[in-house]
Every structure is written in C-alpha cells, then in structure tokens.
Amino acid sequence: VSDLRPSALPGSLDVSRSMFDLRSPPHRFVKRYDSVSSVPSSSSSRKDSQGSNRSLDTITLSGDERDFGRLNVKLCYVSSVEQIWITVLHCKDLSWPSSCGENPRICVKGILTLPKPVHFKSSTKEGCSDIEFMETFVFAIKLQSLQAVRLVFKIQTQTPRKKTIGECSLALRELSSQESSHWLDISPPSK
C-alpha cells in the first residue's frame, strides 16, 4: 500500500493532485492513474500507460509501454444449419504507431485457423480511439471442426499503407447457440 501524500511521491505531485482534487469535474487523468490505489483493478491497470506506479499485471499483460486497446466481438453457433455467426462490434481505446499517421483507415481481419484457414475482413473505418464496426460474418462449418481452432483478429491500417498494428485471439471450444460477448485485449503483432 502506497502513501500517496505529496511527501511520499517526490516529483509526482500532479498524480496525487489529480487523484484527490474532487472539486474539479472528472477528466481523463483520474482514470489514467487509478491503478495507484491499494487494490488496482485489472481494467484500470491496463490504462496506466505513463504513471510511475504500474502494477505487475500490466507488465505481464502487454509487455509493452503502450496500451493497444480492446476488441468486442459476439459469437454464436446455430447447430441446426451448422453455421458460426461472428459479429465484430467495437474497437475501444485503440492506439497505433505514429508512423501510421494521424487518422489512418482501419479494418479488422479475422481468421478461423482451420487446416484450410477461413479469412474475412470488416469494412474500413477512419481511425479513432473508439471505432464501431457492427458487422456480422456467417460461415457454414461443422461444430467438431471449430472446437479445435482459434479465431484470430488482426487490426490493420489500410492507409497510408497496409500494416497490422495489433492482434488478439479466442479459442472456440465453448461455442453454443447462446450468443456470447467477448472483450479481447489487443496485443502488439507477433513477429
């Protein structure tokens, strides 16, 4: 447990001031530094990309100084017609390298890692930290085939040039006819 009084954090007065000045309206720094508290939540810890008191799970989760954001998807398997329904909903807190420019065009590429991989791609949207896609993809595949594979998502820029800026994946072992929602942490692309 850290003592957050100004004397305990030399050179970090702005952190303690933003944490405890409750007169000012809430702003982005309050969220950014809430992992300094004695019981950090995992979601707030991930947002702390510049604070001096980063929690250990932040380091092991990202392995990087930047937070790449999260992807929200919904999955459903309709057994009567042997179809998987994949809905790409939303990218939240998305970030990209400065080499991609201010507002690159961004899409989500999906891959079902079957022996013969199945590829699909969302429409391209203007880059911002929160992007809504709301697009559903339907594939006729037997459930037994899907239960041993992963669903991989690659977040890609299309302009100024095509580049994968992050990725995330999900095992399909527990598909059911009940639609399930998943928030996936986007990681730096694998080499």
C-alpha positions in Angstrom: 0.0 0.0 0.0 1.5 3.3 -1.0 1.2 6.5 1.0 0.0 9.0 -1.7 0.6 12.2 0.3 2.9 14.6 -1.7 5.9 13.9 0.6 5.7 10.2 -0.3 5.8 10.7 -4.1 8.5 13.2 -4.9 8.2 14.6 -8.4 4.7 13.1 -8.7 2.6 15.9 -7.3 0.4 16.0 -10.4 -0.6 12.4 -9.8 -1.7 13.0 -6.2 -3.4 16.3 -7.1 -5.4 14.7 -9.9 -6.4 11.8 -7.6 -7.7 13.8 -4.8 -8.9 17.1 -6.2 -12.6 16.2 -6.2 -13.8 19.8 -6.8 -12.8 19.7 -10.5 -15.0 17.8 -12.9 -13.9 14.2 -13.8 -11.3 14.2 -16.5 -9.2 11.6 -18.2 -6.3 11.7 -15.7 -8.4 10.4 -12.9 -8.9 7.2 -14.8 -5.4 7.1 -16.0 -3.8 7.0 -12.5 -6.4 4.9 -10.6 -4.0 1.9 -10.6 -2.0 3.8 -7.9 -4.7 2.8 -5.4 -4.0 0.0 -3.0 -6.3 -2.6 -4.8 -5.9 -1.9 -8.6 -8.5 -3.3 -10.9 -7.2 -5.1 -14.0 -9.0 -2.8 -16.4 -7.7 0.4 -14.7 -4.2 -1.0 -14.5 -4.1 -1.6 -18.3 -5.0 2.1 -18.9 -2.0 3.3 -16.8 0.5 3.7 -19.7 2.6 6.6 -18.3 2.1 6.5 -14.5 5.1 5.6 -12.3 3.2 3.0 -10.2 2.3 0.5 -12.9 1.0 -2.8 -11.5 2.7 -6.1 -12.2 -0.2 -7.5 -14.3 0.1 -4.5 -16.6 3.7 -5.5 -17.5 2.9 -9.2 -18.0 -0.3 -8.4 -19.9 1.1 -6.1 -22.5 4.9 -6.5 -22.3 5.0 -3.0 -23.8 4.7 0.6 -22.6 1.5 1.2 -24.7 -2.0 0.0 -24.2 -3.3 -1.2 -27.6 -7.0 -1.3 -26.8 -9.7 -3.9 -26.8 -11.9 -5.5 -29.4 -15.5 -6.5 -28.6 -17.0 -9.5 -30.6 -20.1 -11.7 -30.3 -20.1 -15.4 -31.3 -23.0 -17.8 -31.8 -23.2 -21.3 -33.4 -26.5 -22.3 -35.0 -26.3 -26.1 -34.9 -29.5 -26.7 -37.0 -27.7 -25.3 -40.0 -24.1 -25.7 -38.8 -23.2 -22.1 -39.0 -20.9 -19.9 -36.9 -22.0 -16.2 -36.6 -19.2 -13.8 -35.8 -20.1 -10.2 -35.1 -17.3 -7.6 -34.9 -18.8 -4.9 -32.8 -16.4 -2.3 -31.5 -12.7 -1.4 -31.0 -12.2 0.6 -27.8 -9.1 2.6 -26.6 -7.4 1.8 -29.9 -3.9 3.2 -30.4 -1.4 2.8 -33.3 2.2 3.8 -34.1 2.8 7.4 -35.1 4.3 6.1 -38.4 0.7 5.3 -39.4 -0.3 9.0 -39.4 -2.9 10.9 -37.5 -6.1 9.2 -38.7 -5.3 6.0 -40.7 -8.1 3.9 -42.3 -8.5 0.8 -40.1 -10.2 -2.6 -40.6 -10.4 -5.8 -38.7 -9.3 -9.0 -40.4 -10.5 -12.3 -39.0 -9.0 -15.8 -39.5 -10.5 -19.1 -38.4 -7.4 -21.3 -38.0 -8.8 -24.4 -39.7 -6.4 -26.7 -41.8 -7.6 -24.5 -44.7 -7.9 -21.1 -43.0 -11.1 -19.1 -43.4 -10.4 -15.3 -43.8 -12.8 -12.4 -43.6 -12.5 -8.6 -43.3 -14.6 -5.8 -42.0 -15.2 -2.6 -43.9 -12.5 0.1 -43.4 -13.2 2.9 -41.0 -11.5 6.2 -40.2 -9.0 5.7 -37.3 -10.0 7.0 -33.9 -9.7 5.5 -30.4 -13.3 4.1 -30.4 -14.5 2.6 -33.7 -17.9 0.8 -34.2 -18.0 -1.9 -36.9 -21.3 -3.7 -36.2 -20.6 -6.3 -38.9 -21.7 -10.0 -38.9 -19.9 -12.8 -40.8 -21.6 -16.2 -41.2 -19.8 -19.4 -42.2 -21.1 -23.0 -42.6 -18.7 -25.2 -40.7 -19.2 -28.3 -38.6 -19.0 -27.7 -34.8 -16.5 -30.5 -34.3 -14.1 -28.7 -36.7 -14.4 -25.4 -34.9 -13.8 -26.7 -31.4 -10.1 -27.3 -32.0 -9.3 -24.0 -33.7 -8.8 -20.3 -32.7 -10.4 -17.2 -34.1 -7.7 -14.7 -34.7 -8.3 -11.0 -35.3 -5.7 -8.6 -36.8 -6.3 -4.9 -36.5 -4.9 -3.4 -39.7 -4.3 0.0 -41.2 -5.1 0.4 -44.9 -3.7 3.8 -45.4 -1.0 5.2 -45.8 0.0 1.5 -46.3 -1.3 -1.9 -45.2 0.1 -2.8 -41.8 -1.0 -5.0 -38.9 -1.0 -2.8 -35.8 -2.3 -5.3 -33.3 -3.9 -8.7 -32.8 -6.0 -10.8 -30.5 -7.4 -14.3 -30.5 -10.1 -16.5 -28.9 -10.4 -20.3 -28.6 -13.7 -21.7 -29.9 -14.0 -24.7 -27.5 -17.2 -23.5 -25.9 -19.4 -22.3 -28.8 -23.1 -22.6 -28.3 -26.4 -21.4 -29.7 -26.4 -18.8 -26.9 -24.8 -15.7 -28.2 -21.7 -14.8 -26.2 -19.9 -11.4 -25.9 -16.1 -11.2 -25.6 -13.8 -8.3 -24.9 -10.3 -9.2 -26.2 -7.1 -7.3 -25.3 -5.2 -6.2 -28.4 -1.5 -7.1 -28.3 1.4 -5.9 -30.5 1.5 -8.0 -33.7 3.6 -11.2 -33.4 6.8 -11.0 -35.4 
